[in-house]
Amino acid sequence: MLTFLIIAAAIALQIFLTARKLSPFLSLLVVAIPMGLALGIAPQDLVKTIDTGVGSTLAGLALVIVLGAILGKVLEESGAAEKIATTLIGAFGERNIQWALLLTGFLVGIPLYFNAGFIILVPLIFSLARRTGLPILLLAIPTVASLSTTHCFLPPHPGPVVLVNAFGADMGRTLLYGIVMAAPAVVIAGPWLSRRLKSINPPLPDLFNGPEDGAKGEPPGALCSFLIALSPVLLISISVIADGLLPEGLARTALLFLGNPTVALLLSTLLAFWCLGHRRGVGLETQTRWLNAAIGGIAVILLIITAGGVFKQVLVDSGVGATIAALAGQWQMPPLLFAWLATALLRVMIGSSTVAVITAAGVVGPLVETTGVSPELMVLSVGAGSVFGSHVNDSAFWMFKEFFNLSMAQTFRSWTVMESTISVVGLAGVLLLDLVV
């Protein structure tokens, strides 16, 4: 009980400091250090925990975020993002633009990790918001809901893949059930929820603020704009196909390398500079200014996400996961509901959905054999629980807050509610599927 009180007090302090306008980068560190000491981490070990939190967060995010921001800036300054926005509006109509973004997020989210997909699609969201004048969350929520839903339910994302292997589930059947569950989850947590959040309409930041004086001539064509914007997705999708179909050899190795998110974004960024900059007569000095502006614009966001990683690592190294696992083992309830609830608790307390999934796999794995429950549905139940209640110990919470210029209260009302909606609708889908499969 003391462990939970310490964590609750730390989270409350973090919310208070952020509400008082202290930089989240500083407040997350200020709160994480005494929390770690209170949870029993020795001072010398706490220093190692901080280093581990910084390293693990930057290793997975830094280059992806920076390269994605640069790609987005080139698309914006060259007029390609505006061309994509105009084309989407023309194809779907402004009235149906949410469905266009939902579909785009879903297609991008299947092969891409959440963070990479988010960074790639953020410039498009801003461009559409400026083009249509619609509230930013009306466009952001359907897009991000699609990315989050694919991340927690569908292979080849790491969480579902880990669970498929741990529970001995069939990958194809899991993917099929996951798509069936993802459809209602993303519709309810996307367009339906976003329409109820229209009153949250913060001023748009200057991160992707439209072309300066560097882009010359007519805007690029629609085909060129879409190909460059989606080139990371295409490269990663090809690598996923190669991983599943090609035998060991040079072709498979090369495609897997090109489909690494960092490599794919780097190649796409270079392609964007060449096609949207050099070939259209934009000088190297102007292109360098675009690059510096993109990096400067996301530097603070990157630091805040890193501090969030420290907060999360303190919780992981303090043994909170083991405490919850031991407590959950004493409960008696249907296995699918138990799996969801145990994972949701781990997610809320630890912050990382991947860590929650890995920990929950060890806790609920034996139930697959002892109860005869469908291993595919157990994968999806744990996946649904892994996105419940995202808050200040989740780096994605801060990414969403800072990119869309939201207050803490607005982020809880939008991001946290959206993630929890996906989780609850996913659980309902699992329980319904359990009646028919």
RODO-2510 file (C-alpha; in nm, 4 decimals, decimal comma):
residues 437
     n   res          X          Y          Z
     1     m     0,0000     0,0000     0,0000
     2     l     0,2863     0,2399     0,0806
     3     t     0,4270     0,1904    -0,2706
     4     f     0,1001     0,2980    -0,4290
     5     l     0,0713     0,6007    -0,1990
     6     i     0,4234     0,7144    -0,2929
     7     i     0,3511     0,6816    -0,6640
     8     a     0,0146     0,8571    -0,6305
     9     a     0,1809     1,1441    -0,4405
    10     a     0,4532     1,1723    -0,7071
    11     i     0,1995     1,1842    -0,9882
    12     a    -0,0063     1,4455    -0,8025
    13     l     0,3066     1,6576    -0,7481
    14     q     0,3978     1,6282    -1,1157
    15     i     0,0526     1,7478    -1,2200
    16     f     0,0700     2,0371    -0,9706
    17     l     0,4144     2,1551    -1,0867
    18     t     0,3147     2,1401    -1,4511
    19     a    -0,0060     2,3312    -1,3767
    20     r     0,2108     2,5967    -1,2075
    21     k     0,3961     2,6371    -1,5413
    22     l     0,7227     2,4777    -1,4325
    23     s     0,8902     2,3207    -1,7344
    24     p     0,7886     1,9531    -1,7556
    25     f     1,1516     1,8699    -1,8346
    26     l     1,2594     1,9998    -1,4937
    27     s     0,9520     1,8896    -1,3008
    28     l     0,9733     1,5296    -1,4226
    29     l     1,3341     1,5069    -1,3017
    30     v     1,2577     1,6897    -0,9761
    31     v     0,9760     1,4455    -0,8992
    32     a     1,1422     1,1268    -1,0255
    33     i     1,4517     1,1508    -0,8039
    34     p     1,2797     1,1772    -0,4600
    35     m     1,0208     0,9229    -0,5751
    36     g     1,2972     0,6757    -0,6510
    37     l     1,4580     0,7304    -0,3103
    38     a     1,1210     0,6926    -0,1371
    39     l     1,0599     0,3661    -0,3244
    40     g     1,3838     0,2260    -0,1846
    41     i     1,6296     0,2711    -0,4711
    42     a     1,9787     0,3354    -0,3317
    43     p     2,1333     0,6706    -0,4354
    44     q     2,4127     0,5083    -0,6379
    45     d     2,1604     0,2853    -0,8142
    46     l     1,9286     0,5787    -0,8768
    47     v     2,2011     0,7509    -1,0786
    48     k     2,2285     0,4381    -1,2944
    49     t     1,8493     0,4304    -1,3299
    50     i     1,8501     0,7898    -1,4558
    51     d     2,1212     0,7089    -1,7106
    52     t     1,9307     0,3982    -1,8208
    53     g     1,6075     0,5967    -1,8578
    54     v     1,7766     0,8631    -2,0684
    55     g     1,9630     0,6103    -2,2815
    56     s     1,6705     0,3768    -2,3458
    57     t     1,4380     0,6642    -2,4348
    58     l     1,6792     0,8440    -2,6652
    59     a     1,7895     0,5195    -2,8284
    60     g     1,4372     0,4486    -2,9409
    61     l     1,3184     0,8008    -3,0160
    62     a     1,5863     1,0625    -3,0752
    63     l     1,6776     1,0040    -3,4387
    64     v     1,3236     0,9060    -3,5340
    65     i     1,1827     1,2288    -3,3887
    66     v     1,4541     1,4527    -3,5320
    67     l     1,4466     1,3003    -3,8809
    68     g     1,0678     1,2949    -3,8819
    69     a     1,0570     1,6618    -3,7854
    70     i     1,3035     1,7501    -4,0624
    71     l     1,1024     1,5539    -4,3192
    72     g     0,7881     1,7284    -4,2019
    73     k     0,9553     2,0691    -4,2263
    74     v     1,0709     2,0043    -4,5836
    75     l     0,7215     1,8896    -4,6803
    76     e     0,5771     2,2027    -4,5216
    77     e     0,8226     2,4568    -4,6631
    78     s     0,8149     2,3117    -5,0133
    79     g     0,4362     2,3226    -5,0279
    80     a     0,4086     1,9409    -5,0471
    81     a     0,2123     1,9168    -4,7197
    82     e    -0,0301     2,1780    -4,8470
    83     k    -0,0676     1,9805    -5,1704
    84     i    -0,1430     1,6625    -4,9741
    85     a    -0,3974     1,8479    -4,7630
    86     t    -0,5657     1,9983    -5,0688
    87     t    -0,5802     1,6593    -5,2400
    88     l    -0,7315     1,4872    -4,9358
    89     i    -0,9920     1,7591    -4,8951
    90     g    -1,0760     1,7348    -5,2634
    91     a    -1,1087     1,3555    -5,2509
    92     f    -1,3057     1,3199    -4,9269
    93     g    -1,4516     1,6652    -4,8832
    94     e    -1,3928     1,8812    -4,5782
    95     r    -1,6921     1,7213    -4,4119
    96     n    -1,5310     1,3756    -4,4254
    97     i    -1,1706     1,4767    -4,3614
    98     q    -1,1713     1,2907    -4,0270
    99     w    -1,2320     0,9628    -4,2088
   100     a    -0,9477     1,0389    -4,4481
   101     l    -0,7133     1,0914    -4,1541
   102     l    -0,8433     0,7823    -3,9753
   103     l    -0,7706     0,5698    -4,2810
   104     t    -0,4302     0,7341    -4,3306
   105     g    -0,3380     0,6735    -3,9656
   106     f    -0,4492     0,3116    -3,9858
   107     l    -0,2509     0,2388    -4,3019
   108     v     0,0570     0,4187    -4,1675
   109     g     0,0180     0,2584    -3,8237
   110     i     0,0212    -0,1046    -3,9420
   111     p     0,3908    -0,1099    -4,0412
   112     l     0,5203     0,1842    -3,8320
   113     y     0,5842     0,2122    -3,4609
   114     f     0,3602     0,4664    -3,2909
   115     n     0,6330     0,7272    -3,2441
   116     a     0,7497     0,7139    -3,6058
   117     g     0,3947     0,7268    -3,7423
   118     f     0,3082     1,0164    -3,5122
   119     i     0,6067     1,2239    -3,6219
   120     i     0,5398     1,1550    -3,9908
   121     l     0,1715     1,2539    -3,9721
   122     v     0,1943     1,5579    -3,7411
   123     p     0,2871     1,8011    -4,0247
   124     l    -0,0130     1,6792    -4,2253
   125     i    -0,2450     1,7414    -3,9274
   126     f    -0,1149     2,0960    -3,8867
   127     s    -0,1408     2,1651    -4,2580
   128     l    -0,5027     2,0459    -4,2689
   129     a    -0,5903     2,2458    -3,9581
   130     r    -0,4596     2,5661    -4,1175
   131     r    -0,6161     2,4835    -4,4532
   132     t    -0,9638     2,4054    -4,3140
   133     g    -0,9755     2,6165    -3,9974
   134     l    -1,1061     2,3129    -3,8060
   135     p    -1,0099     2,2587    -3,4383
   136     i    -0,6778     2,0785    -3,4186
   137     l    -0,8070     1,7915    -3,2027
   138     l    -1,0887     1,7230    -3,4470
   139     l    -0,8139     1,6187    -3,6884
   140     a    -0,5510     1,4881    -3,4462
   141     i    -0,7637     1,2460    -3,2443
   142     p    -0,8770     1,0235    -3,5374
   143     t    -0,5202     1,0101    -3,6684
   144     v    -0,3560     0,9284    -3,3365
   145     a    -0,6330     0,6861    -3,2348
   146     s    -0,5593     0,4833    -3,5489
   147     l    -0,1873     0,4765    -3,4725
   148     s    -0,2439     0,3747    -3,1096
   149     t    -0,4970     0,1046    -3,1977
   150     t    -0,2703    -0,0638    -3,4492
   151     h     0,0184    -0,0388    -3,2024
   152     c    -0,1578    -0,2323    -2,9264
   153     f    -0,3571    -0,4875    -3,1292
   154     l    -0,1835    -0,5731    -3,4555
   155     p     0,1356    -0,7595    -3,5378
   156     p     0,4099    -0,6783    -3,6426
   157     h     0,4166    -0,4292    -3,3554
   158     p     0,6467    -0,5456    -3,0739
   159     g     0,3802    -0,5844    -2,8028
   160     p     0,1496    -0,8190    -2,9954
   161     v     0,4467    -1,0129    -3,1367
   162     v     0,5896    -1,0694    -2,7872
   163     l     0,2501    -1,1913    -2,6667
   164     v     0,1914    -1,4180    -2,9670
   165     n     0,5208    -1,5928    -2,8913
   166     a     0,4607    -1,6022    -2,5145
   167     f     0,1096    -1,7496    -2,5407
   168     g     0,1686    -1,9752    -2,8401
   169     a    -0,0979    -1,7915    -3,0422
   170     d    -0,1429    -1,8054    -3,4182
   171     m    -0,0073    -1,4846    -3,5772
   172     g    -0,2541    -1,4770    -3,8675
   173     r    -0,5574    -1,5399    -3,6484
   174     t    -0,4392    -1,2750    -3,4014
   175     l    -0,4062    -1,0255    -3,6854
   176     l    -0,7561    -1,1102    -3,8127
   177     y    -0,9181    -1,0808    -3,4687
   178     g    -0,7173    -0,7649    -3,4049
   179     i    -0,8501    -0,5961    -3,7190
   180     v    -1,2070    -0,6924    -3,6222
   181     m    -1,1546    -0,5331    -3,2797
   182     a    -0,9596    -0,2336    -3,4061
   183     a    -1,2359    -0,1133    -3,6396
   184     p    -1,4965    -0,0200    -3,3730
   185     a    -1,2259     0,0946    -3,1287
   186     v    -1,0755     0,3438    -3,3717
   187     v    -1,4150     0,4760    -3,4876
   188     i    -1,5372     0,5369    -3,1315
   189     a    -1,2058     0,6727    -2,9990
   190     g    -1,1453     0,8697    -3,3200
   191     p    -1,4206     1,0576    -3,5054
   192     w    -1,6895     0,9997    -3,2419
   193     l    -1,4777     1,1161    -2,9473
   194     s    -1,3091     1,4020    -3,1344
   195     r    -1,6437     1,5639    -3,2119
   196     r    -1,7027     1,5864    -2,8369
   197     l    -1,3683     1,7606    -2,7884
   198     k    -1,4224     2,0429    -3,0384
   199     s    -1,4232     2,2971    -2,7555
   200     i    -1,0531     2,2193    -2,6943
   201     n    -0,8929     2,4373    -2,9612
   202     p    -0,5504     2,5675    -2,8512
   203     p    -0,3569     2,8124    -3,0705
   204     l    -0,1412     2,6341    -3,3259
   205     p     0,2324     2,6481    -3,2457
   206     d     0,4869     2,7678    -3,5022
   207     l     0,6466     2,4245    -3,5484
   208     f     0,5009     2,3654    -3,8962
   209     n     0,3922     2,7137    -3,9868
   210     g     0,3793     2,7046    -4,3653
   211     p     0,6290     2,7949    -4,6368
   212     e     0,8766     3,0768    -4,5999
   213     d     1,0506     3,2381    -4,8935
   214     g     1,2597     2,9317    -4,9824
   215     a     1,0149     2,7405    -5,1995
   216     k     1,0112     2,8582    -5,5595
   217     g     0,7728     2,8091    -5,8465
   218     e     0,4604     2,5981    -5,8471
   219     p     0,3946     2,3562    -5,5610
   220     p     0,5026     1,9960    -5,6237
   221     g     0,2595     1,7499    -5,7795
   222     a     0,0247     1,5371    -5,5709
   223     l     0,1909     1,2063    -5,6674
   224     c     0,5388     1,3324    -5,5780
   225     s     0,4139     1,4806    -5,2497
   226     f     0,2366     1,1623    -5,1410
   227     l     0,5245     0,9357    -5,2426
   228     i     0,7815     1,1338    -5,0446
   229     a     0,5550     1,1737    -4,7408
   230     l     0,4719     0,8014    -4,7377
   231     s     0,8163     0,6756    -4,8435
   232     p     0,9097     0,5773    -4,4842
   233     v     0,5871     0,3770    -4,4640
   234     l     0,6553     0,2076    -4,7981
   235     l     1,0113     0,1133    -4,7010
   236     i     0,9045    -0,0268    -4,3643
   237     s     0,6099    -0,2138    -4,5186
   238     i     0,8384    -0,3767    -4,7749
   239     s     1,0757    -0,4849    -4,4983
   240     v     0,7862    -0,6433    -4,3036
   241     i     0,6823    -0,8381    -4,6144
   242     a     1,0427    -0,9413    -4,6786
   243     d     1,0800    -1,0595    -4,3196
   244     g     0,7803    -1,2871    -4,3576
   245     l     0,8279    -1,4151    -4,7114
   246     l     1,1914    -1,4029    -4,8219
   247     p     1,4496    -1,6660    -4,7244
   248     e     1,7761    -1,5715    -4,5581
   249     g     2,0015    -1,3952    -4,8053
   250     l     2,1302    -1,0648    -4,9372
   251     a     1,7921    -0,9362    -5,0612
   252     r     1,6195    -1,0023    -4,7284
   253     t     1,9034    -0,8457    -4,5292
   254     a     1,9081    -0,5362    -4,7520
   255     l     1,5302    -0,4848    -4,7342
   256     l     1,5260    -0,5287    -4,3564
   257     f     1,8041    -0,2698    -4,3257
   258     l     1,6244    -0,0210    -4,5524
   259     g     1,3038    -0,0764    -4,3560
   260     n     1,4552     0,0120    -4,0194
   261     p     1,2561     0,3226    -3,9078
   262     t     1,5687     0,5363    -3,8628
   263     v     1,7171     0,4343    -4,1979
   264     a     1,3829     0,4720    -4,3761
   265     l     1,3340     0,8227    -4,2363
   266     l     1,6916     0,9221    -4,3221
   267     l     1,6533     0,8065    -4,6831
   268     s     1,3143     0,9752    -4,7105
   269     t     1,4561     1,3003    -4,5715
   270     l     1,7416     1,2972    -4,8201
   271     l     1,4951     1,2236    -5,0994
   272     a     1,2786     1,5144    -4,9838
   273     f     1,5741     1,7551    -4,9844
   274     w     1,6671     1,6430    -5,3358
   275     c     1,3235     1,6356    -5,4985
   276     l     1,1479     1,9154    -5,3064
   277     g     1,4521     2,1355    -5,2565
   278     h     1,7418     2,0979    -5,4982
   279     r     1,5401     2,0022    -5,8089
   280     r     1,3045     2,2949    -5,7532
   281     g     1,5866     2,5461    -5,7274
   282     v     1,5973     2,5885    -5,3492
   283     g     1,9526     2,6732    -5,2401
   284     l     2,1540     2,4741    -4,9900
   285     e     2,1531     2,7663    -4,7465
   286     t     1,7737     2,7724    -4,7411
   287     q     1,7542     2,3944    -4,6996
   288     t     1,9966     2,4156    -4,4080
   289     r     1,7728     2,6793    -4,2507
   290     w     1,4777     2,4415    -4,2825
   291     l     1,6800     2,1675    -4,1091
   292     n     1,7913     2,3939    -3,8224
   293     a     1,4388     2,5256    -3,7716
   294     a     1,3008     2,1715    -3,7522
   295     i     1,5592     2,0605    -3,4963
   296     g     1,5175     2,3778    -3,2907
   297     g     1,1423     2,3356    -3,2927
   298     i     1,1449     1,9870    -3,1431
   299     a     1,4475     2,0162    -2,9077
   300     v     1,2381     2,0998    -2,6012
   301     i     0,9866     1,8298    -2,6859
   302     l     1,2669     1,5748    -2,7097
   303     l     1,4021     1,6773    -2,3686
   304     i     1,0582     1,6478    -2,2092
   305     i     1,0097     1,3008    -2,3574
   306     t     1,3528     1,2015    -2,2266
   307     a     1,2671     1,3207    -1,8755
   308     g     0,9463     1,1184    -1,9000
   309     g     1,1635     0,8171    -1,9782
   310     v     1,3578     0,8768    -1,6554
   311     f     1,0295     0,8912    -1,4598
   312     k     0,9210     0,5621    -1,6172
   313     q     1,2567     0,3905    -1,5524
   314     v     1,2451     0,4810    -1,1830
   315     l     0,9100     0,3035    -1,1576
   316     v     1,0404    -0,0003    -1,3459
   317     d     1,3605    -0,0337    -1,1404
   318     s     1,1754     0,0146    -0,8120
   319     g     0,9939    -0,3156    -0,8651
   320     v     0,6446    -0,1754    -0,9006
   321     g     0,5676    -0,4292    -1,1733
   322     a     0,6498    -0,7212    -0,9433
   323     t     0,4340    -0,5720    -0,6680
   324     i     0,1333    -0,5431    -0,8967
   325     a     0,1952    -0,8905    -1,0389
   326     a     0,1958    -1,0438    -0,6912
   327     l    -0,1219    -0,8570    -0,5983
   328     a    -0,2940    -0,9532    -0,9231
   329     g    -0,2113    -1,3195    -0,8673
   330     q    -0,4418    -1,3221    -0,5645
   331     w    -0,7509    -1,2151    -0,7601
   332     q    -1,0138    -1,4568    -0,8870
   333     m    -1,1939    -1,3538    -1,2080
   334     p    -1,2423    -1,4640    -1,5727
   335     p    -0,8992    -1,4995    -1,7375
   336     l    -0,9563    -1,2463    -2,0178
   337     l    -1,0849    -0,9826    -1,7746
   338     f    -0,8049    -1,0623    -1,5314
   339     a    -0,5444    -1,0229    -1,8079
   340     w    -0,6854    -0,6847    -1,9098
   341     l    -0,7073    -0,5523    -1,5542
   342     a    -0,3601    -0,6678    -1,4537
   343     t    -0,2073    -0,5117    -1,7658
   344     a    -0,4046    -0,1894    -1,7196
   345     l    -0,2729    -0,1568    -1,3634
   346     l     0,0820    -0,2151    -1,4817
   347     r     0,0365     0,0433    -1,7567
   348     v    -0,0995     0,3083    -1,5192
   349     m     0,1739     0,2531    -1,2624
   350     i     0,4741     0,2021    -1,4937
   351     g     0,3808     0,4116    -1,7980
   352     s     0,5369     0,1982    -2,0702
   353     s     0,2894    -0,0149    -2,2636
   354     t     0,5713    -0,2442    -2,3807
   355     v     0,6956    -0,3023    -2,0238
   356     a     0,3362    -0,3596    -1,9102
   357     v     0,2879    -0,6168    -2,1872
   358     i     0,6106    -0,8024    -2,1093
   359     t     0,5354    -0,8093    -1,7366
   360     a     0,1735    -0,9138    -1,7893
   361     a     0,2818    -1,1947    -2,0221
   362     g     0,4627    -1,3588    -1,7317
   363     v     0,1702    -1,3053    -1,4951
   364     v    -0,1162    -1,4307    -1,7134
   365     g     0,0703    -1,6698    -1,9438
   366     p    -0,0027    -1,9806    -1,7342
   367     l    -0,3769    -1,9108    -1,7618
   368     v    -0,3681    -1,9948    -2,1346
   369     e    -0,2917    -2,3592    -2,0591
   370     t    -0,4770    -2,3999    -1,7298
   371     t    -0,8072    -2,2412    -1,8398
   372     g    -0,8187    -2,3294    -2,2104
   373     v    -0,8839    -1,9668    -2,3070
   374     s    -0,8095    -1,8669    -2,6672
   375     p    -0,4422    -1,7593    -2,6820
   376     e    -0,5259    -1,5119    -2,9603
   377     l    -0,7902    -1,3425    -2,7460
   378     m    -0,5490    -1,3389    -2,4510
   379     v    -0,2999    -1,1510    -2,6720
   380     l    -0,5662    -0,8926    -2,7574
   381     s    -0,6891    -0,8619    -2,3983
   382     v    -0,3386    -0,7816    -2,2742
   383     g    -0,2905    -0,5470    -2,5711
   384     a    -0,6099    -0,3616    -2,4827
   385     g    -0,5013    -0,3226    -2,1212
   386     s    -0,1618    -0,1876    -2,2261
   387     v    -0,3077     0,1455    -2,3480
   388     f    -0,5365     0,2202    -2,0542
   389     g    -0,5033     0,5444    -1,8570
   390     s    -0,1951     0,7004    -2,0165
   391     h    -0,0751     0,9943    -1,8065
   392     v     0,2377     1,1778    -1,6927
   393     n     0,4614     0,8689    -1,6742
   394     d     0,4112     0,7966    -2,0459
   395     s     0,6378     0,9705    -2,2985
   396     a     0,3569     0,9650    -2,5592
   397     f     0,1432     1,1731    -2,3206
   398     w     0,4042     1,4492    -2,3294
   399     m     0,4574     1,4157    -2,7034
   400     f     0,0849     1,4701    -2,7659
   401     k     0,0659     1,7557    -2,5125
   402     e     0,3653     1,9496    -2,6414
   403     f     0,3113     1,9071    -3,0146
   404     f    -0,0512     2,0204    -2,9948
   405     n     0,0129     2,2961    -2,7393
   406     l    -0,2290     2,1600    -2,4778
   407     s    -0,2583     2,2249    -2,1064
   408     m    -0,2390     1,9361    -1,8600
   409     a    -0,6162     1,9361    -1,8149
   410     q    -0,6744     1,9380    -2,1913
   411     t    -0,4306     1,6502    -2,2383
   412     f    -0,6082     1,4407    -1,9761
   413     r    -0,9463     1,5211    -2,1326
   414     s    -0,8281     1,4290    -2,4818
   415     w    -0,5277     1,1956    -2,4926
   416     t    -0,5938     1,0030    -2,1697
   417     v    -0,9645     0,9647    -2,2469
   418     m    -0,8853     0,8532    -2,6029
   419     e    -0,6378     0,5874    -2,4880
   420     s    -0,8763     0,4628    -2,2194
   421     t    -1,1604     0,4473    -2,4718
   422     i    -0,9508     0,2306    -2,7038
   423     s    -0,8701     0,0058    -2,4085
   424     v    -1,2280    -0,0356    -2,2849
   425     v    -1,3756    -0,0846    -2,6334
   426     g    -1,0980    -0,3359    -2,7017
   427     l    -1,1886    -0,5296    -2,3863
   428     a    -1,5546    -0,5324    -2,4890
   429     g    -1,4520    -0,6639    -2,8313
   430     v    -1,2446    -0,9420    -2,6720
   431     l    -1,5322    -1,0518    -2,4489
   432     l    -1,7759    -1,0509    -2,7438
   433     l    -1,5373    -1,2482    -2,9627
   434     d    -1,4957    -1,4980    -2,6794
   435     l    -1,8667    -1,5821    -2,7165
   436     v    -1,8310    -1,6803    -3,0831
   437     v    -1,4803    -1,8209    -3,1355
***
